């Protein structure tokens, strides 16, 4: 097991912040004055939502990034809550189940 410390004063917007703060982070335009220093202008994405995925022990074990090549694509948190989250929830549940199965299998194999 490897632990990589994340320090709050050196976070890059998006996935790192979603992990550290344990909440959905939204970048409305990667080329805005606020964010352009963190993102490559040659990349196709302009709008990013970073969603922390929690395991059954309430630890963040993954970050799901959804991006768009259109700035301000995901305009409102209501849109995220009503359209995006319900769409990805089945996938998140499968990820959690698979992770739990992998951990249980590796723990079982370690006992032999």
Protein Blocks (a to p, Z undefined) as FASTA:
>chain_A
ZZddddfklccehjkmmmmnopacddfblkbmklmmmpcfkbmbfbdcddddddfkopaf
bdcddddfbehklmbfklmmmmmmmmmmmmmmmmmmmmmmmmmmmmmmmmZZ
